[in-house]
Amino acid sequence: MVTENKRPDLSDGGVDFELTKDGETRLVQVKHWRHEVTVKEARELWGVVASERAAGAILIGTSGFTVVAREFAAQKDFTLIDGPEFMRLRSEVVPGQGGADGSDPMVAEGFAKHLAGIHRPACPKCSTPMVLVTRIEDTTIVRQFWGCKRYPECDGTRRLAFPYQSASRETRALVP
């Protein structure tokens, strides 16, 4: 059973969700980084496992792990999953396992609500609501931007800012 993190943000210890099977709970943390996860993050998660008396941990690092992090995890009930392995596991999810509404079983309900609530700007060329476009190389996000939902008929785009704002000169200077 998968349970999303119910801890307050400041005391979640980096735990994103929990997996429980046969009465044993494993704490799961996801690092979607452009660089390898280090032993520091592995040790921190293992500290939360110990304090909560969980059975083990799973750390997902989209860009992989340092050798020292792998050595640390190898001696424990601590699974490390890199980007290619995550994508392989993700591809094994059988279609139809989602909710009755067709939701993705890999997306927590809270995160799905967050995505649904994001303000989508209007296309500067045709005023259609835009969609978030993510370009991925291997397992790393290399670029995100707003693109017109009517693409390829309309090629309107906007830079992605957090949170989205109209691009003033000040915003352009701050956002790469």
DASULFEN-V798268 format. One record per pair of residues at least 12 apart in sequence whose C-alpha atoms are under 8 Angstrom apart, sorted by the first residue. I is the first residue (numbers start at 1). GAP is how many residues later the second one is. If there is no record, write none. Layout:
BEGIN
i->I gap->GAP
i->I gap->GAP
END
This chain:
BEGIN
i->1 gap->18
i->1 gap->19
i->1 gap->20
i->2 gap->15
i->2 gap->16
i->2 gap->17
i->2 gap->18
i->3 gap->14
i->3 gap->15
i->3 gap->16
i->4 gap->12
i->4 gap->13
i->4 gap->14
i->4 gap->104
i->4 gap->106
i->5 gap->12
i->5 gap->13
i->13 gap->31
i->13 gap->32
i->13 gap->35
i->14 gap->15
i->14 gap->31
i->15 gap->12
i->15 gap->13
i->15 gap->14
i->15 gap->30
i->16 gap->12
i->16 gap->13
i->16 gap->14
i->17 gap->12
i->24 gap->30
i->24 gap->31
i->25 gap->29
i->25 gap->30
i->25 gap->31
i->26 gap->23
i->26 gap->28
i->26 gap->29
i->26 gap->30
i->26 gap->31
i->26 gap->32
i->27 gap->22
i->27 gap->27
i->27 gap->29
i->27 gap->30
i->27 gap->31
i->28 gap->29
i->28 gap->30
i->28 gap->31
i->28 gap->32
i->29 gap->16
i->29 gap->29
i->29 gap->30
i->29 gap->31
i->30 gap->29
i->30 gap->30
i->30 gap->31
i->31 gap->28
i->31 gap->29
i->31 gap->30
i->31 gap->31
i->32 gap->28
i->32 gap->29
i->32 gap->30
i->32 gap->31
i->32 gap->108
i->33 gap->28
i->33 gap->29
i->33 gap->30
i->33 gap->107
i->34 gap->28
i->34 gap->29
i->34 gap->106
i->34 gap->107
i->35 gap->28
i->35 gap->29
i->36 gap->25
i->36 gap->26
i->36 gap->27
i->36 gap->28
i->36 gap->29
i->36 gap->30
i->37 gap->24
i->37 gap->26
i->37 gap->27
i->37 gap->28
i->37 gap->29
i->37 gap->32
i->38 gap->27
i->38 gap->28
i->38 gap->30
i->38 gap->31
i->39 gap->27
i->39 gap->29
i->39 gap->30
i->39 gap->31
i->39 gap->33
i->40 gap->29
i->42 gap->17
i->42 gap->27
i->42 gap->30
i->42 gap->31
i->43 gap->29
i->45 gap->12
i->55 gap->22
i->56 gap->20
i->56 gap->21
i->56 gap->22
i->57 gap->20
i->57 gap->21
i->57 gap->22
i->58 gap->20
i->58 gap->21
i->58 gap->22
i->58 gap->23
i->59 gap->19
i->59 gap->20
i->59 gap->21
i->59 gap->22
i->60 gap->20
i->60 gap->21
i->60 gap->22
i->60 gap->23
i->60 gap->26
i->61 gap->19
i->61 gap->20
i->61 gap->21
i->61 gap->22
i->62 gap->19
i->62 gap->20
i->62 gap->21
i->62 gap->22
i->62 gap->24
i->62 gap->77
i->62 gap->78
i->63 gap->19
i->63 gap->20
i->63 gap->76
i->63 gap->77
i->64 gap->17
i->64 gap->18
i->64 gap->19
i->65 gap->15
i->65 gap->17
i->83 gap->56
i->84 gap->54
i->84 gap->55
i->90 gap->16
i->119 gap->45
i->121 gap->25
i->121 gap->43
i->123 gap->24
i->123 gap->25
i->123 gap->33
i->123 gap->34
i->123 gap->35
i->124 gap->32
i->124 gap->33
i->124 gap->34
i->125 gap->29
i->125 gap->30
i->125 gap->31
i->126 gap->28
i->126 gap->30
i->128 gap->20
i->128 gap->21
i->128 gap->22
i->129 gap->19
i->129 gap->20
i->130 gap->16
i->130 gap->17
i->130 gap->18
i->130 gap->19
i->131 gap->15
i->131 gap->16
i->131 gap->17
i->131 gap->18
i->132 gap->12
i->132 gap->13
i->132 gap->14
i->132 gap->15
i->133 gap->12
i->133 gap->13
i->133 gap->14
i->144 gap->15
i->144 gap->16
i->145 gap->12
i->145 gap->13
i->145 gap->14
i->145 gap->15
i->146 gap->12
i->146 gap->13
i->146 gap->14
i->161 gap->14
END
